[in-house]
Amino acid sequence: MKNIIFGIAIFAIFFSACTNSNRPVASQSEIIDTVKASTQTNGEAIASAASVKEIVSSYLQIKNALVSDNGNDAAAGGKAMVDAMGKFDKSSLSAGQKKAYEDVADDIKENAEHISENSNKIDHQREHFDMLSQDMNDLVKSFGAGQTLYQDFCPMYNNKKGAIWLSETKEIRNPYMGKKMHDCGAVKEELK
């Protein structure tokens, strides 16, 4: 929306300036093309964020289930994520966006499948959630999420190697430690 308003403002300034100058008409059409390109780019970003939103939603379902030590709900979230990946529409993506998506898509799907198939092994689910979170972080940075997310960090997980996760709230709710240490960690970055 900001790009559209900005583009309209540029066009209005240019148009009013042109009425008092001797600039050729071709320059006006160049500006119009620039405004159209800006609007299309903004439209692609909105479409991409909308497509990724369902994948992000299932990721957050897994995260919240692990916070509550609930392997069955985490498995349901993993299945929902696999389904969302299957429905993801790549047709509206630019070549760069397709590459960014394909760089992480197979790993996201594989980790989601492991989470969905191991409802009685929550430690195993958390191992795959660690890898899934890194790919989801890359995906959200490339496409947006359609909502504000926070990249959180737990320094204790995996023998103090640490791990990140994405959250929809600023409040720390640790999916790696669950109920034992649910507030362990810190917000590292806000993703918009």
C-alpha positions in Angstrom: 0.0 0.0 0.0 2.9 2.3 0.9 4.4 1.7 -2.6 1.1 2.5 -4.3 0.7 5.8 -2.3 4.4 6.6 -3.0 4.0 5.9 -6.7 0.9 8.1 -6.9 2.7 10.9 -5.1 5.7 10.6 -7.5 3.3 10.7 -10.5 1.4 13.7 -9.1 4.6 15.7 -8.5 6.0 14.8 -11.9 2.7 15.6 -13.7 2.5 19.1 -12.0 6.1 19.8 -12.7 5.6 18.8 -16.4 2.9 21.4 -16.9 5.5 24.1 -16.2 8.4 22.6 -18.2 9.4 21.6 -21.7 10.1 18.0 -20.8 9.2 15.5 -23.5 6.0 13.4 -23.2 8.1 10.2 -23.4 9.5 11.1 -19.9 5.9 11.0 -18.5 5.3 7.5 -19.9 8.6 6.4 -18.3 7.4 7.6 -14.9 4.0 5.8 -15.4 5.9 2.6 -16.2 7.9 3.1 -13.0 4.7 3.5 -11.0 3.2 0.4 -12.6 6.3 -1.7 -11.9 6.3 -0.5 -8.3 2.6 -1.5 -8.0 3.3 -4.9 -9.5 6.2 -5.6 -7.1 4.0 -4.6 -4.2 1.2 -6.8 -5.5 3.6 -9.8 -5.8 4.8 -9.3 -2.2 1.2 -9.3 -1.0 0.4 -12.4 -3.0 3.5 -14.2 -1.7 2.8 -13.3 1.9 -0.8 -14.6 1.5 0.5 -17.9 0.1 3.0 -18.4 2.9 0.4 -17.5 5.5 -1.1 -21.0 5.7 2.4 -22.6 6.0 3.2 -20.1 8.8 -0.1 -20.9 10.5 0.7 -24.6 10.7 4.3 -23.8 11.9 2.8 -21.8 14.8 0.4 -24.7 15.6 3.5 -27.0 15.9 5.3 -24.4 18.0 2.4 -23.9 20.4 1.9 -27.6 20.8 5.5 -28.2 21.7 5.3 -25.3 24.2 2.5 -27.4 25.9 4.4 -30.7 25.6 1.6 -32.0 23.3 3.1 -34.3 20.7 -0.3 -35.2 19.2 -1.1 -31.5 18.4 2.4 -31.0 17.1 1.8 -34.0 14.8 -1.5 -32.5 13.6 0.4 -29.2 12.9 3.0 -31.2 10.9 0.4 -32.8 8.8 -1.3 -29.4 8.2 2.1 -28.0 7.1 2.6 -30.8 4.6 -0.9 -30.2 3.2 -0.2 -26.4 3.0 3.1 -27.1 1.2 1.2 -29.2 -1.3 -1.3 -26.4 -2.0 1.3 -23.6 -2.3 0.9 -21.8 -5.6 4.3 -20.9 -7.1 2.7 -19.6 -10.3 2.7 -16.0 -9.1 6.3 -16.0 -7.9 9.1 -14.3 -9.7 12.2 -16.3 -10.7 14.1 -15.1 -7.6 11.2 -16.0 -5.3 10.8 -19.5 -6.9 14.5 -20.1 -6.2 14.2 -18.9 -2.6 11.2 -21.2 -2.1 12.7 -24.2 -3.7 15.9 -23.8 -1.6 13.9 -24.5 1.6 10.7 -26.3 0.5 12.0 -29.9 0.5 13.6 -29.5 3.9 10.5 -27.9 5.4 8.3 -30.7 4.1 10.7 -33.4 5.3 10.8 -31.9 8.8 7.1 -31.4 8.9 6.6 -35.1 7.9 8.9 -36.3 10.7 6.9 -34.2 13.2 3.6 -35.5 11.9 4.8 -39.2 12.1 6.2 -39.1 15.6 3.5 -37.9 17.9 4.8 -40.2 20.8 8.4 -38.9 20.5 8.4 -35.3 21.5 12.2 -35.1 21.7 12.4 -36.2 18.1 9.8 -33.7 17.1 11.8 -31.0 18.8 14.9 -32.0 16.9 13.1 -31.6 13.6 11.4 -28.4 14.8 14.9 -26.9 15.3 15.8 -27.5 11.7 12.3 -26.5 10.5 12.6 -23.2 12.4 15.8 -22.3 10.5 14.1 -22.9 7.2 10.9 -21.1 8.2 13.0 -18.1 9.3 14.5 -18.0 5.8 11.1 -18.4 4.1 9.5 -15.6 6.2 12.5 -13.3 5.5 12.0 -13.9 1.7 8.2 -13.8 1.5 6.9 -12.1 4.6 4.3 -13.8 6.8 1.3 -11.6 6.5 1.7 -10.8 10.2 4.4 -9.7 12.6 6.5 -12.5 13.9 9.4 -12.6 16.4 12.6 -14.6 16.0 13.3 -16.0 19.5 16.4 -17.8 20.7 16.9 -20.4 23.4 20.6 -20.6 24.6 20.0 -23.9 26.5 18.6 -26.2 23.8 20.8 -28.9 22.2 23.5 -29.0 24.9 23.7 -25.2 25.0 24.3 -24.9 21.2 21.0 -23.0 21.2 18.2 -22.8 18.7 15.8 -20.3 17.2 12.1 -20.3 16.7 9.4 -18.0 15.3 6.6 -16.7 17.5 3.5 -14.6 16.9 3.9 -13.0 20.4 6.6 -11.0 22.1 6.2 -13.1 25.2 8.7 -16.0 25.4 7.1 -19.4 25.3 9.8 -21.9 24.6 8.9 -24.9 22.4 12.2 -26.7 23.1 12.0 -26.7 26.9 8.2 -27.0 27.1 6.7 -26.8 30.6 10.1 -27.3 32.3 11.4 -23.9 31.3 8.7 -22.3 29.2 10.1 -18.8 29.6 13.7 -19.5 28.7 15.0 -17.4 25.8 14.9 -14.0 24.3 13.5 -12.1 21.3 16.3 -11.6 18.8 14.5 -10.0 15.9 11.1 -8.7 14.8 10.0 -9.9 11.4 7.4 -7.8 9.5 
